[in-house]
Amino acid sequence: MQTLIDYDISFSSFSQAVSTAKTTCRVIGDSPDPGGAIVAASEIAQQTGGYTRADANDFVGIAVTAYCPEYNSYVQN
């Protein structure tokens, strides 16, 4: 949560942010193309969450780092 705050990424609640991050990782893990799933997750966050592209990319990257680090190689720093 502190990383989201540090990046000035808004979220409605702690539990909502955690749930979204875990869902993001589940979708990535279920995909045959984790890299493509990360891009898709960012696009969905832009469309449904009202995030800018940069914030959506940051949110997905933070989610991966925190909840599914096995996909870190697919996330750009």
C-alpha positions in Angstrom: 0.0 0.0 0.0 2.8 2.3 0.8 4.2 1.9 -2.7 0.8 2.9 -4.2 0.9 6.0 -1.9 4.5 6.7 -2.9 3.5 6.6 -6.6 0.4 8.7 -5.9 -1.9 6.0 -7.2 -5.4 6.3 -5.8 -7.5 3.4 -4.6 -10.8 3.3 -2.9 -9.8 1.0 0.0 -7.0 -1.2 1.2 -9.0 -4.3 0.6 -10.0 -3.2 -2.9 -6.4 -2.6 -3.9 -5.3 -5.9 -2.5 -8.2 -7.8 -4.2 -7.4 -6.1 -7.5 -3.7 -6.9 -7.2 -4.4 -10.5 -6.4 -6.9 -10.8 -9.3 -4.3 -9.3 -11.6 -1.9 -12.0 -10.6 -4.4 -14.7 -11.0 -5.3 -13.5 -14.6 -1.6 -13.4 -15.5 -1.0 -16.8 -14.0 -3.9 -18.3 -15.9 -2.7 -16.9 -19.2 -0.6 -18.9 -21.7 1.1 -15.5 -22.4 2.0 -13.7 -19.1 3.6 -10.8 -20.9 0.4 -10.2 -23.0 -1.7 -10.7 -19.9 0.2 -7.9 -18.1 -0.4 -5.6 -21.0 -4.1 -6.5 -21.0 -4.3 -6.0 -17.2 -2.9 -2.5 -17.6 -5.4 -1.7 -20.4 -8.3 -3.0 -18.3 -7.2 -0.8 -15.3 -7.1 2.2 -17.6 -10.6 1.5 -19.0 -12.4 0.4 -15.8 -10.4 2.0 -13.0 -10.0 5.4 -14.6 -6.2 5.2 -14.3 -3.8 7.0 -16.7 -1.6 4.7 -18.7 1.3 5.4 -16.4 -0.7 4.8 -13.2 -2.2 1.6 -14.6 1.3 0.3 -15.6 2.6 1.2 -12.2 -0.3 -0.5 -10.4 0.2 -3.7 -12.4 3.9 -3.6 -11.8 3.4 -3.1 -8.1 0.9 -5.9 -8.0 3.3 -8.3 -9.7 6.2 -7.3 -7.4 4.1 -7.8 -4.3 1.9 -10.8 -5.1 3.4 -12.7 -8.1 7.1 -11.9 -8.3 7.6 -14.9 -10.6 6.4 -12.6 -13.4 8.8 -9.7 -12.6 10.8 -10.5 -15.8 7.7 -9.4 -17.8 7.4 -6.0 -16.0 9.5 -3.1 -17.2 11.1 -0.9 -14.5 
